[in-house]
Structures are given as structure tokens and as C-alpha cells.
Amino acid sequence: MDFNDSREEATFRNEAREWLVANAPTAADLTGLDDMGQAKLWQKRKADAGWACIRWPKEYGG
């Protein structure tokens, strides 16, 4: 088994890591929000950036 990333995998990993560092909510972002509010904030950030979506297989119209 090869555990080394391909060039594409390494690029994706770095892009994802950089996005998380820049966009993961901080304690200040979450102040005053209940659990649902915190979850909605995080889901919105991911969705706005294209990092969260419902996936449908191509054979079913995705």
C-alpha cells in the first residue's frame, strides 16, 4: 500500500488545510450562538465556499 500523496492529492490537501485555517470559526465567531447557530454558521461557510454539498451519483443525475 502506498501512503504517499500524488501531486493532485497533495495539492488538494494543502488547499483544504489553508481554507480551514482561514475559515474555521473561532471562539469569537461563536460567542452568543447556541449549538444550532454554531452548526448553521459552519455549514454556511462551507457551502458558500463550495466545500459542502449533497452528492448524487452521476447515474442518478448528479
N, C-alpha and C positions, 0 to 999 in steps of 0.2 A: 504494500500500500504506500502510495506517495503522498506525503503530507505537505509537500512544498506547493505554494500557490503558483498558478500560472500567472503570466503577466496581467491578464484580464482580471483574475481573481484578486491579485494584489492591488490593482487599481481600484476595483470596487470596494475592497476592504478599507483602503485609505480614504476614499470618498465618503463612505458611510461613517467612518470614525470622525472625520473632520466635521461632517454635518451634525453628528451627535454632540460633539464638543461645543459647537456654535449654537445649537438649538435645544438641547435638553433643558427642561425647566429647572430653574434654580429655586432655592427656598423662598427667595423674594418674589418670584413669579407666582408661587403657590400660596402665599400668605392670604388668608381670608377666604380661600376656596375650600369647600368640602371635598370629599373623595370623588364625587361625580364631577364636580367642577374641575378638579385636577386632571381627571381622565379625559374630559372633553377638551381641555386646553392642549394636552399632549397629542390627542388624536387629530385635532385641527392642525397643529403644526406639522405633523407627519403628512397628513392629507394634502395640505397646501403645497408642500414640497414634492409631492409625488412619491412619498415613501410608504404610504399606506393605501391599500386598495383591496377590494374583493376580487379574487382571481377566478375567472371562469375558464375552463379548458377550451382551446380553440374549436374542438369538435362540437362544442355546445354554444358557439357564438362568441367566445371570448377573444 
